[in-house]
């Protein structure tokens, strides 16, 4: 991994690997840790292309099982996603397996950015 793509705002190894993959695939580089507002409140994305209203979230197991009861995390995440999509955002979710399926990952990002 190239240190040039490291970012101290990364909150996980998955986010760092995702940023490296975005650079390696020559995709437009998104902003990291982007805060946005919706009618439901403030939200933060791992990555976002704000001008396109496209967000990329890296979903690791810790996000859902590491801090609070999973059912509460899933409920809150669903409410957040609903508010954001109703506000015009498109969310792309990535997991560990996705960073090893490079062409599929690239196609998903490009499709979201074209809409």
MOPAC internal coordinates of N, CA, C and O (Angstrom, degrees):
PM7 1SCF
backbone

  N    0.0000 0     0.00 0     0.00 0    0    0    0
  C    1.4456 1     0.00 0     0.00 0    1    0    0
  C    1.5205 1   108.31 1     0.00 0    2    1    0
  O    1.2310 1   120.81 1   -45.52 1    3    2    1
  N    1.3017 1   116.05 1   134.48 1    3    2    1
  C    1.4575 1   121.02 1  -179.90 1    5    3    2
  C    1.5212 1   109.82 1   -79.45 1    6    5    3
  O    1.2310 1   120.54 1   -49.41 1    7    6    5
  N    1.3085 1   116.56 1   130.59 1    7    6    5
  C    1.4634 1   120.74 1   179.52 1    9    7    6
  C    1.5275 1   111.67 1   -66.17 1   10    9    7
  O    1.2310 1   120.27 1   159.86 1   11   10    9
  N    1.3226 1   117.08 1   -20.14 1   11   10    9
  C    1.4668 1   119.89 1   179.41 1   13   11   10
  C    1.5292 1   111.30 1   -60.99 1   14   13   11
  O    1.2310 1   120.36 1   154.75 1   15   14   13
  N    1.3368 1   116.92 1   -25.25 1   15   14   13
  C    1.4599 1   120.85 1  -179.34 1   17   15   14
  C    1.5218 1   113.27 1   -94.38 1   18   17   15
  O    1.2310 1   120.22 1  -179.24 1   19   18   17
  N    1.3373 1   117.19 1     0.76 1   19   18   17
  C    1.4593 1   120.41 1   178.56 1   21   19   18
  C    1.5274 1   108.98 1   -69.64 1   22   21   19
  O    1.2310 1   120.93 1   -31.96 1   23   22   21
  N    1.3067 1   115.83 1   148.04 1   23   22   21
  C    1.4552 1   120.70 1  -179.56 1   25   23   22
  C    1.5252 1   107.44 1  -144.80 1   26   25   23
  O    1.2310 1   119.66 1   -55.91 1   27   26   25
  N    1.3204 1   118.25 1   124.09 1   27   26   25
  C    1.4637 1   119.90 1  -177.78 1   29   27   26
  C    1.5256 1   113.55 1   -65.26 1   30   29   27
  O    1.2310 1   119.94 1   167.28 1   31   30   29
  N    1.3298 1   117.71 1   -12.72 1   31   30   29
  C    1.4692 1   120.40 1   178.24 1   33   31   30
  C    1.5246 1   112.41 1   -79.03 1   34   33   31
  O    1.2310 1   120.36 1   167.94 1   35   34   33
  N    1.3230 1   116.92 1   -12.06 1   35   34   33
  C    1.4731 1   119.27 1   178.89 1   37   35   34
  C    1.5122 1   109.85 1   -59.54 1   38   37   35
  O    1.2310 1   121.29 1   -43.27 1   39   38   37
  N    1.3243 1   115.13 1   136.73 1   39   38   37
  C    1.4535 1   120.18 1  -178.90 1   41   39   38
  C    1.5184 1   112.71 1  -103.81 1   42   41   39
  O    1.2310 1   120.88 1   179.93 1   43   42   41
  N    1.3436 1   115.93 1    -0.07 1   43   42   41
  C    1.4627 1   118.81 1   178.98 1   45   43   42
  C    1.5190 1   109.78 1  -160.41 1   46   45   43
  O    1.2310 1   121.65 1   -17.45 1   47   46   45
  N    1.3242 1   114.45 1   162.55 1   47   46   45
  C    1.4637 1   119.61 1   174.71 1   49   47   46
  C    1.5258 1   110.15 1   -62.74 1   50   49   47
  O    1.2310 1   120.27 1   146.31 1   51   50   49
  N    1.3208 1   117.09 1   -33.69 1   51   50   49
  C    1.4625 1   121.22 1   178.32 1   53   51   50
  C    1.5133 1   112.17 1   -61.67 1   54   53   51
  O    1.2310 1   120.17 1   140.14 1   55   54   53
  N    1.3222 1   117.28 1   -39.86 1   55   54   53
  C    1.4616 1   120.36 1   177.83 1   57   55   54
  C    1.5259 1   110.75 1   -66.27 1   58   57   55
  O    1.2310 1   120.39 1   139.03 1   59   58   57
  N    1.3212 1   116.87 1   -40.97 1   59   58   57
  C    1.4662 1   120.64 1   178.59 1   61   59   58
  C    1.5195 1   110.73 1   -63.28 1   62   61   59
  O    1.2310 1   120.25 1   134.74 1   63   62   61
  N    1.3252 1   117.13 1   -45.26 1   63   62   61
  C    1.4608 1   121.25 1   178.75 1   65   63   62
  C    1.5314 1   110.82 1   -64.13 1   66   65   63
  O    1.2310 1   120.24 1   142.69 1   67   66   65
  N    1.3156 1   117.16 1   -37.31 1   67   66   65
  C    1.4597 1   121.11 1   177.86 1   69   67   66
  C    1.5265 1   110.79 1   -63.88 1   70   69   67
  O    1.2310 1   120.10 1   136.07 1   71   70   69
  N    1.3257 1   117.41 1   -43.93 1   71   70   69
  C    1.4636 1   121.07 1   178.15 1   73   71   70
  C    1.5251 1   110.48 1   -62.20 1   74   73   71
  O    1.2310 1   120.13 1   138.48 1   75   74   73
  N    1.3239 1   117.36 1   -41.52 1   75   74   73
  C    1.4663 1   121.11 1   177.59 1   77   75   74
  C    1.5289 1   110.60 1   -61.87 1   78   77   75
  O    1.2310 1   120.37 1   137.82 1   79   78   77
  N    1.3238 1   116.89 1   -42.18 1   79   78   77
  C    1.4584 1   121.32 1   179.27 1   81   79   78
  C    1.5321 1   110.91 1   -64.14 1   82   81   79
  O    1.2310 1   119.90 1   137.20 1   83   82   81
  N    1.3099 1   117.80 1   -42.80 1   83   82   81
  C    1.4648 1   121.78 1   178.74 1   85   83   82
  C    1.5309 1   109.56 1   -58.48 1   86   85   83
  O    1.2310 1   120.43 1   135.32 1   87   86   85
  N    1.3194 1   116.79 1   -44.68 1   87   86   85
  C    1.4689 1   120.57 1   179.77 1   89   87   86
  C    1.5240 1   110.91 1   -66.30 1   90   89   87
  O    1.2310 1   120.27 1   135.68 1   91   90   89
  N    1.3191 1   117.08 1   -44.32 1   91   90   89
  C    1.4722 1   121.20 1  -177.95 1   93   91   90
  C    1.5239 1   111.54 1   -64.32 1   94   93   91
  O    1.2310 1   120.13 1   146.76 1   95   94   93
  N    1.3217 1   117.35 1   -33.24 1   95   94   93
  C    1.4649 1   121.55 1  -179.52 1   97   95   94
  C    1.5328 1   112.17 1   -85.50 1   98   97   95
  O    1.2310 1   120.74 1  -176.46 1   99   98   97
  N    1.3203 1   116.19 1     3.54 1   99   98   97
  C    1.4737 1   121.88 1   179.87 1  101   99   98
  C    1.5268 1   112.82 1    57.52 1  102  101   99
  O    1.2310 1   120.97 1  -143.36 1  103  102  101
  N    1.3201 1   115.75 1    36.64 1  103  102  101
  C    1.4555 1   121.01 1   174.83 1  105  103  102
  C    1.5294 1   108.63 1   -84.89 1  106  105  103
  O    1.2310 1   119.88 1   -23.83 1  107  106  105
  N    1.3212 1   117.83 1   156.17 1  107  106  105
  C    1.4688 1   118.79 1   174.87 1  109  107  106
  C    1.5327 1   109.04 1   -58.02 1  110  109  107
  O    1.2310 1   120.29 1   -45.96 1  111  110  109
  N    1.3125 1   117.06 1   134.04 1  111  110  109
  C    1.4695 1   120.67 1  -177.48 1  113  111  110
  C    1.5243 1   109.96 1   -79.28 1  114  113  111
  O    1.2310 1   120.19 1   -57.17 1  115  114  113
  N    1.3253 1   117.24 1   122.83 1  115  114  113
  C    1.4642 1   120.51 1   178.04 1  117  115  114
  C    1.5269 1   110.55 1   -80.48 1  118  117  115
  O    1.2310 1   121.17 1   -12.47 1  119  118  117
  N    1.3146 1   115.36 1   167.53 1  119  118  117
  C    1.4603 1   120.74 1   170.65 1  121  119  118
  C    1.5189 1   107.90 1   -78.62 1  122  121  119
  O    1.2310 1   120.82 1   -29.10 1  123  122  121
  N    1.3216 1   116.04 1   150.90 1  123  122  121
  C    1.4686 1   121.09 1   178.65 1  125  123  122
  C    1.5252 1   110.46 1  -100.03 1  126  125  123
  O    1.2310 1   121.07 1   -32.63 1  127  126  125
  N    1.3242 1   115.55 1   147.37 1  127  126  125
  C    1.4633 1   123.62 1   174.98 1  129  127  126
  C    1.5288 1   111.20 1    49.75 1  130  129  127
  O    1.2310 1   121.39 1  -119.08 1  131  130  129
  N    1.3129 1   114.94 1    60.92 1  131  130  129
  C    1.4616 1   122.14 1  -176.11 1  133  131  130
  C    1.5178 1   110.29 1   -90.28 1  134  133  131
  O    1.2310 1   121.02 1   -53.88 1  135  134  133
  N    1.3205 1   115.65 1   126.12 1  135  134  133
  C    1.4602 1   120.34 1   177.14 1  137  135  134
  C    1.5216 1   109.11 1   -95.03 1  138  137  135
  O    1.2310 1   121.03 1   -47.34 1  139  138  137
  N    1.3369 1   115.63 1   132.66 1  139  138  137
  C    1.4627 1   121.78 1   177.34 1  141  139  138
  C    1.5210 1   108.54 1  -133.15 1  142  141  139
  O    1.2310 1   121.56 1   -15.48 1  143  142  141
  N    1.3195 1   114.63 1   164.52 1  143  142  141
  C    1.4632 1   120.78 1   179.27 1  145  143  142
  C    1.5231 1   108.86 1  -119.99 1  146  145  143
  O    1.2310 1   121.28 1   -37.39 1  147  146  145
  N    1.3101 1   115.15 1   142.61 1  147  146  145
  C    1.4579 1   121.95 1   174.22 1  149  147  146
  C    1.5281 1   106.59 1  -132.58 1  150  149  147
  O    1.2310 1   119.90 1    -5.34 1  151  150  149
  N    1.3144 1   117.79 1   174.66 1  151  150  149
  C    1.4692 1   118.96 1   176.09 1  153  151  150
  C    1.5389 1   112.63 1   -58.28 1  154  153  151
  O    1.2310 1   119.92 1   159.67 1  155  154  153
  N    1.3349 1   117.76 1   -20.33 1  155  154  153
  C    1.4636 1   121.54 1  -179.33 1  157  155  154
  C    1.5278 1   112.78 1   -90.43 1  158  157  155
  O    1.2310 1   119.82 1   175.68 1  159  158  157
  N    1.3370 1   117.94 1    -4.32 1  159  158  157
  C    1.4594 1   119.40 1   177.92 1  161  159  158
  C    1.5227 1   113.29 1   129.35 1  162  161  159
  O    1.2310 1   121.23 1    19.84 1  163  162  161
  N    1.3288 1   115.25 1  -160.16 1  163  162  161
  C    1.4662 1   122.30 1   179.79 1  165  163  162
  C    1.5233 1   109.72 1   -90.12 1  166  165  163
  O    1.2310 1   121.68 1   -36.57 1  167  166  165
  N    1.3264 1   114.39 1   143.43 1  167  166  165
  C    1.4605 1   120.67 1   179.99 1  169  167  166
  C    1.5287 1   108.04 1  -140.02 1  170  169  167
  O    1.2310 1   120.99 1   -22.92 1  171  170  169
  N    1.3242 1   115.71 1   157.08 1  171  170  169
  C    1.4523 1   119.55 1   176.90 1  173  171  170
  C    1.5167 1   109.46 1  -130.94 1  174  173  171
  O    1.2310 1   121.25 1   -47.50 1  175  174  173
  N    1.3293 1   115.21 1   132.50 1  175  174  173
  C    1.4639 1   122.21 1   176.66 1  177  175  174
  C    1.5167 1   109.57 1  -100.73 1  178  177  175
  O    1.2310 1   120.81 1   -30.93 1  179  178  177
  N    1.3232 1   116.06 1   149.07 1  179  178  177
  C    1.4661 1   120.05 1   172.72 1  181  179  178
  C    1.5253 1   109.60 1   -61.23 1  182  181  179
  O    1.2310 1   120.98 1   134.29 1  183  182  181
  N    1.3304 1   115.74 1   -45.71 1  183  182  181
  C    1.4682 1   122.95 1   179.58 1  185  183  182
  C    1.5214 1   108.25 1  -142.92 1  186  185  183
  O    1.2310 1   120.36 1   -29.32 1  187  186  185
  N    1.3260 1   116.91 1   150.68 1  187  186  185
  C    1.4610 1   119.53 1   174.79 1  189  187  186
  C    1.5238 1   110.83 1  -154.99 1  190  189  187
  O    1.2310 1   122.42 1   -34.32 1  191  190  189
  N    1.3221 1   112.97 1   145.68 1  191  190  189
  C    1.4490 1   123.04 1   168.17 1  193  191  190
  C    1.5284 1   103.52 1  -104.72 1  194  193  191
  O    1.2310 1   120.60 1   -92.01 1  195  194  193
  N    1.3190 1   116.47 1    87.99 1  195  194  193
  C    1.4701 1   121.26 1  -170.19 1  197  195  194
  C    1.5192 1   113.23 1   -58.27 1  198  197  195
  O    1.2310 1   119.98 1   138.36 1  199  198  197
  N    1.3315 1   117.63 1   -41.64 1  199  198  197
  C    1.4630 1   119.61 1  -176.99 1  201  199  198
  C    1.5199 1   111.93 1   -64.90 1  202  201  199
  O    1.2310 1   119.84 1   157.22 1  203  202  201
  N    1.3209 1   117.91 1   -22.78 1  203  202  201
  C    1.4651 1   122.45 1   178.03 1  205  203  202
  C    1.5292 1   112.31 1   -99.32 1  206  205  203
  O    1.2310 1   120.74 1   171.98 1  207  206  205
  N    1.3282 1   116.20 1    -8.02 1  207  206  205
  C    1.4713 1   122.20 1  -174.95 1  209  207  206
  C    1.5305 1   110.94 1    55.81 1  210  209  207
  O    1.2310 1   121.45 1  -134.28 1  211  210  209
  N    1.3299 1   114.84 1    45.72 1  211  210  209
  C    1.4642 1   122.21 1   176.03 1  213  211  210
  C    1.5183 1   107.82 1  -118.06 1  214  213  211
  O    1.2310 1   120.89 1   -49.86 1  215  214  213
  N    1.3154 1   115.91 1   130.14 1  215  214  213
  C    1.4625 1   121.45 1   178.18 1  217  215  214
  C    1.5228 1   109.51 1  -119.72 1  218  217  215
  O    1.2310 1   121.54 1   -31.43 1  219  218  217
  N    1.3223 1   114.66 1   148.57 1  219  218  217
  C    1.4613 1   122.33 1   177.17 1  221  219  218
  C    1.5168 1   107.25 1  -122.38 1  222  221  219
  O    1.2310 1   120.99 1   -57.19 1  223  222  221
  N    1.3147 1   115.70 1   122.81 1  223  222  221
  C    1.4527 1   122.03 1   179.31 1  225  223  222
  C    1.5209 1   109.63 1  -115.76 1  226  225  223
  O    1.2310 1   120.58 1   -49.80 1  227  226  225
  N    1.3255 1   116.50 1   130.20 1  227  226  225
  C    1.4598 1   120.37 1   173.61 1  229  227  226
  C    1.5203 1   106.76 1   -93.87 1  230  229  227
  O    1.2310 1   121.07 1   -60.72 1  231  230  229
  N    1.3262 1   115.56 1   119.28 1  231  230  229
  C    1.4681 1   121.34 1  -177.82 1  233  231  230
  C    1.5213 1   110.77 1  -106.34 1  234  233  231
  O    1.2310 1   120.78 1   -78.02 1  235  234  233
  N    1.3199 1   116.12 1   101.98 1  235  234  233
  C    1.4557 1   121.07 1   172.58 1  237  235  234
  C    1.5177 1   109.79 1   -98.02 1  238  237  235
  O    1.2310 1   120.40 1   -11.78 1  239  238  237
  N    1.3087 1   116.85 1   168.22 1  239  238  237
  C    1.4620 1   121.17 1  -179.29 1  241  239  238
  C    1.5214 1   112.47 1   -62.24 1  242  241  239
  O    1.2310 1   120.07 1   145.70 1  243  242  241
  N    1.3298 1   117.47 1   -34.30 1  243  242  241
  C    1.4600 1   120.83 1  -177.46 1  245  243  242
  C    1.5277 1   110.93 1   -60.26 1  246  245  243
  O    1.2310 1   120.68 1   144.07 1  247  246  245
  N    1.3280 1   116.31 1   -35.93 1  247  246  245
  C    1.4671 1   120.62 1   179.71 1  249  247  246
  C    1.5317 1   111.28 1   -56.34 1  250  249  247
  O    1.2310 1   120.53 1   142.07 1  251  250  249
  N    1.3133 1   116.60 1   -37.93 1  251  250  249
  C    1.4642 1   121.16 1  -175.03 1  253  251  250
  C    1.5239 1   113.95 1   -97.72 1  254  253  251
  O    1.2310 1   120.11 1   154.08 1  255  254  253
  N    1.3244 1   117.39 1   -25.92 1  255  254  253
  C    1.4647 1   119.42 1  -172.36 1  257  255  254
  C    1.5246 1   113.91 1  -123.72 1  258  257  255
  O    1.2310 1   119.64 1   178.87 1  259  258  257
  N    1.3346 1   118.29 1    -1.13 1  259  258  257
  C    1.4493 1   120.00 1  -171.23 1  261  259  258
  C    1.5128 1   117.25 1   -92.40 1  262  261  259
  O    1.2310 1   119.40 1   158.69 1  263  262  261
  N    1.3247 1   118.75 1   -21.31 1  263  262  261
  C    1.4567 1   118.67 1  -170.71 1  265  263  262
  C    1.5221 1   115.33 1  -126.96 1  266  265  263
  O    1.2310 1   120.23 1   142.93 1  267  266  265
  N    1.3160 1   117.16 1   -37.07 1  267  266  265
  C    1.4629 1   121.53 1  -177.45 1  269  267  266
  C    1.5143 1   108.45 1  -134.48 1  270  269  267
  O    1.2310 1   119.89 1   -10.67 1  271  270  269
  N    1.3155 1   117.82 1   169.33 1  271  270  269
  C    1.4709 1   119.38 1   175.78 1  273  271  270
  C    1.5299 1   110.13 1   -56.20 1  274  273  271
  O    1.2310 1   120.63 1   -45.52 1  275  274  273
  N    1.3120 1   116.40 1   134.48 1  275  274  273
  C    1.4698 1   122.28 1  -174.57 1  277  275  274
  C    1.5201 1   112.42 1   -57.17 1  278  277  275
  O    1.2310 1   119.80 1   140.42 1  279  278  277
  N    1.3295 1   117.98 1   -39.58 1  279  278  277
  C    1.4621 1   118.95 1  -178.13 1  281  279  278
  C    1.5302 1   111.05 1   -63.13 1  282  281  279
  O    1.2310 1   119.79 1   142.49 1  283  282  281
  N    1.3200 1   118.01 1   -37.51 1  283  282  281
  C    1.4616 1   121.17 1   178.05 1  285  283  282
  C    1.5286 1   111.06 1   -69.16 1  286  285  283
  O    1.2310 1   120.30 1   138.89 1  287  286  285
  N    1.3285 1   117.03 1   -41.11 1  287  286  285
  C    1.4665 1   120.87 1   178.98 1  289  287  286
  C    1.5287 1   110.12 1   -62.43 1  290  289  287
  O    1.2310 1   120.54 1   134.93 1  291  290  289
  N    1.3190 1   116.57 1   -45.07 1  291  290  289
  C    1.4657 1   121.10 1  -179.23 1  293  291  290
  C    1.5275 1   110.10 1   -64.73 1  294  293  291
  O    1.2310 1   120.13 1   137.50 1  295  294  293
  N    1.3124 1   117.36 1   -42.50 1  295  294  293
  C    1.4732 1   121.30 1   178.81 1  297  295  294
  C    1.5294 1   110.57 1   -60.97 1  298  297  295
  O    1.2310 1   120.21 1   131.81 1  299  298  297
  N    1.3295 1   117.20 1   -48.19 1  299  298  297
  C    1.4579 1   120.90 1  -179.62 1  301  299  298
  C    1.5348 1   111.60 1   -65.49 1  302  301  299
  O    1.2310 1   120.46 1   141.19 1  303  302  301
  N    1.3196 1   116.73 1   -38.81 1  303  302  301
  C    1.4616 1   120.53 1   179.11 1  305  303  302
  C    1.5288 1   110.26 1   -65.00 1  306  305  303
  O    1.2310 1   120.38 1   141.22 1  307  306  305
  N    1.3108 1   116.87 1   -38.78 1  307  306  305
  C    1.4700 1   121.30 1   178.21 1  309  307  306
  C    1.5289 1   110.95 1   -65.61 1  310  309  307
  O    1.2310 1   120.08 1   137.19 1  311  310  309
  N    1.3179 1   117.45 1   -42.81 1  311  310  309
  C    1.4710 1   121.26 1   177.23 1  313  311  310
  C    1.5233 1   110.35 1   -61.54 1  314  313  311
  O    1.2310 1   120.55 1   136.67 1  315  314  313
  N    1.3267 1   116.55 1   -43.33 1  315  314  313
  C    1.4644 1   122.10 1   179.23 1  317  315  314
  C    1.5222 1   110.56 1   -61.70 1  318  317  315
  O    1.2310 1   120.69 1   132.23 1  319  318  317
  N    1.3362 1   116.29 1   -47.77 1  319  318  317
  C    1.4592 1   120.13 1  -178.26 1  321  319  318
  C    1.5253 1   111.07 1   -64.28 1  322  321  319
  O    1.2310 1   120.05 1   140.10 1  323  322  321
  N    1.3054 1   117.50 1   -39.90 1  323  322  321
  C    1.4675 1   121.17 1   178.43 1  325  323  322
  C    1.5250 1   110.49 1   -61.50 1  326  325  323
  O    1.2310 1   119.95 1   132.58 1  327  326  325
  N    1.3153 1   117.70 1   -47.42 1  327  326  325
  C    1.4668 1   121.30 1   179.97 1  329  327  326
  C    1.5207 1   111.22 1   -61.10 1  330  329  327
  O    1.2310 1   120.55 1   138.99 1  331  330  329
  N    1.3145 1   116.55 1   -41.01 1  331  330  329
  C    1.4621 1   120.27 1  -177.71 1  333  331  330
  C    1.5256 1   112.40 1   -71.64 1  334  333  331
  O    1.2310 1   120.00 1   139.07 1  335  334  333
  N    1.3229 1   117.61 1   -40.93 1  335  334  333
  C    1.4648 1   119.37 1   178.86 1  337  335  334
  C    1.5250 1   110.45 1   -68.58 1  338  337  335
  O    1.2310 1   120.18 1   144.49 1  339  338  337
  N    1.3165 1   117.25 1   -35.51 1  339  338  337
  C    1.4650 1   119.81 1   176.16 1  341  339  338
  C    1.5241 1   110.97 1   -66.83 1  342  341  339
  O    1.2310 1   120.25 1   157.12 1  343  342  341
  N    1.3220 1   117.12 1   -22.88 1  343  342  341
  C    1.4575 1   122.27 1   177.90 1  345  343  342
  C    1.5335 1   111.62 1   -91.08 1  346  345  343
  O    1.2310 1   120.21 1  -172.96 1  347  346  345
  N    1.3420 1   117.21 1     7.04 1  347  346  345
  C    1.4622 1   120.99 1   174.20 1  349  347  346
  C    1.5169 1   116.57 1    99.26 1  350  349  347
  O    1.2310 1   119.66 1  -179.13 1  351  350  349
  N    1.3165 1   118.25 1     0.87 1  351  350  349
  C    1.4622 1   120.70 1   179.51 1  353  351  350
  C    1.5203 1   111.45 1   -81.79 1  354  353  351
  O    1.2310 1   121.03 1   -35.83 1  355  354  353
  N    1.3239 1   115.63 1   144.17 1  355  354  353
  C    1.4693 1   122.61 1   170.57 1  357  355  354
  C    1.5171 1   107.04 1  -108.16 1  358  357  355
  O    1.2310 1   120.64 1   -51.56 1  359  358  357
  N    1.3202 1   116.39 1   128.44 1  359  358  357
  C    1.4556 1   121.29 1  -179.51 1  361  359  358
  C    1.5157 1   110.24 1  -107.91 1  362  361  359
  O    1.2310 1   121.28 1   -48.04 1  363  362  361
  N    1.3065 1   115.15 1   131.96 1  363  362  361
  C    1.4615 1   122.41 1   172.71 1  365  363  362
  C    1.5224 1   105.15 1  -112.12 1  366  365  363
  O    1.2310 1   120.95 1   -54.05 1  367  366  365
  N    1.3110 1   115.79 1   125.95 1  367  366  365
  C    1.4597 1   120.59 1   179.93 1  369  367  366
  C    1.5173 1   109.59 1  -106.57 1  370  369  367
  O    1.2310 1   121.04 1   -46.14 1  371  370  369
  N    1.3312 1   115.62 1   133.86 1  371  370  369
  C    1.4579 1   121.12 1   178.56 1  373  371  370
  C    1.5251 1   109.00 1  -121.65 1  374  373  371
  O    1.2310 1   121.48 1   -34.37 1  375  374  373
  N    1.3095 1   114.77 1   145.63 1  375  374  373
  C    1.4615 1   122.69 1   175.44 1  377  375  374
  C    1.5186 1   107.29 1  -123.10 1  378  377  375
  O    1.2310 1   120.80 1    -4.21 1  379  378  377
  N    1.3253 1   116.07 1   175.79 1  379  378  377
  C    1.4656 1   120.37 1   179.76 1  381  379  378
  C    1.5220 1   112.02 1   -52.99 1  382  381  379
  O    1.2310 1   120.21 1   135.54 1  383  382  381
  N    1.3214 1   117.20 1   -44.46 1  383  382  381
  C    1.4637 1   120.00 1  -177.20 1  385  383  382
  C    1.5280 1   111.86 1   -60.51 1  386  385  383
  O    1.2310 1   120.33 1   148.96 1  387  386  385
  N    1.3277 1   116.97 1   -31.04 1  387  386  385
  C    1.4605 1   121.35 1  -176.57 1  389  387  386
  C    1.5255 1   112.95 1   -68.49 1  390  389  387
  O    1.2310 1   119.81 1   148.13 1  391  390  389
  N    1.3164 1   117.96 1   -31.87 1  391  390  389
  C    1.4596 1   119.37 1  -178.39 1  393  391  390
  C    1.5308 1   111.91 1   -73.27 1  394  393  391
  O    1.2310 1   120.40 1   171.25 1  395  394  393
  N    1.3259 1   116.84 1    -8.75 1  395  394  393
  C    1.4647 1   121.03 1   176.19 1  397  395  394
  C    1.5254 1   111.90 1  -104.46 1  398  397  395
  O    1.2310 1   120.53 1   178.77 1  399  398  397
  N    1.3143 1   116.60 1    -1.23 1  399  398  397
  C    1.4695 1   123.15 1   174.85 1  401  399  398
  C    1.5227 1   107.45 1  -111.69 1  402  401  399
  O    1.2310 1   121.46 1  -108.88 1  403  402  401
  N    1.3218 1   114.82 1    71.12 1  403  402  401
  C    1.4544 1   121.27 1  -167.22 1  405  403  402
  C    1.5195 1   114.47 1   -59.02 1  406  405  403
  O    1.2310 1   119.59 1   132.43 1  407  406  405
  N    1.3108 1   118.39 1   -47.57 1  407  406  405
  C    1.4582 1   119.73 1  -176.89 1  409  407  406
  C    1.5292 1   111.13 1   -66.07 1  410  409  407
  O    1.2310 1   120.74 1   139.30 1  411  410  409
  N    1.3180 1   116.18 1   -40.70 1  411  410  409
  C    1.4671 1   120.07 1   177.81 1  413  411  410
  C    1.5317 1   110.28 1   -63.23 1  414  413  411
  O    1.2310 1   120.37 1   136.86 1  415  414  413
  N    1.3229 1   116.89 1   -43.14 1  415  414  413
  C    1.4628 1   122.27 1   177.68 1  417  415  414
  C    1.5333 1   110.05 1   -59.24 1  418  417  415
  O    1.2310 1   120.95 1   131.34 1  419  418  417
  N    1.3307 1   115.78 1   -48.66 1  419  418  417
  C    1.4601 1   121.03 1  -179.54 1  421  419  418
  C    1.5270 1   111.00 1   -59.35 1  422  421  419
  O    1.2310 1   120.34 1   135.19 1  423  422  421
  N    1.3203 1   116.95 1   -44.81 1  423  422  421
  C    1.4698 1   121.08 1   179.87 1  425  423  422
  C    1.5258 1   111.65 1   -62.26 1  426  425  423
  O    1.2310 1   120.14 1   140.00 1  427  426  425
  N    1.3308 1   117.35 1   -40.00 1  427  426  425
  C    1.4591 1   120.77 1   179.48 1  429  427  426
  C    1.5197 1   111.36 1   -64.06 1  430  429  427
  O    1.2310 1   120.47 1   137.65 1  431  430  429
  N    1.3287 1   116.71 1   -42.35 1  431  430  429
  C    1.4715 1   120.79 1   179.76 1  433  431  430
  C    1.5291 1   109.53 1   -66.38 1  434  433  431
  O    1.2310 1   120.47 1   131.43 1  435  434  433
  N    1.3310 1   116.70 1   -48.57 1  435  434  433
  C    1.4707 1   119.68 1  -177.81 1  437  435  434
  C    1.5272 1   111.46 1   -62.76 1  438  437  435
  O    1.2310 1   119.92 1   141.25 1  439  438  437
  N    1.3190 1   117.75 1   -38.75 1  439  438  437
  C    1.4635 1   121.05 1   177.69 1  441  439  438
  C    1.5305 1   110.43 1   -62.32 1  442  441  439
  O    1.2310 1   120.15 1   135.69 1  443  442  441
  N    1.3208 1   117.31 1   -44.31 1  443  442  441
  C    1.4670 1   120.44 1   179.53 1  445  443  442
  C    1.5264 1   111.02 1   -64.81 1  446  445  443
  O    1.2310 1   119.99 1   141.22 1  447  446  445
  N    1.3233 1   117.63 1   -38.78 1  447  446  445
  C    1.4579 1   120.55 1  -178.61 1  449  447  446
  C    1.5233 1   112.55 1   -72.37 1  450  449  447
  O    1.2310 1   119.78 1   156.59 1  451  450  449
  N    1.3172 1   118.02 1   -23.41 1  451  450  449
  C    1.4749 1   121.86 1  -179.51 1  453  451  450
  C    1.5214 1   112.71 1   -80.99 1  454  453  451
  O    1.2310 1   119.47 1   156.93 1  455  454  453
  N    1.2885 1   118.62 1   -23.07 1  455  454  453
  C    1.4794 1   121.37 1  -174.98 1  457  455  454
  C    1.4975 1   111.95 1   -67.27 1  458  457  455
  O    1.2310 1   120.10 1   180.00 1  459  458  457

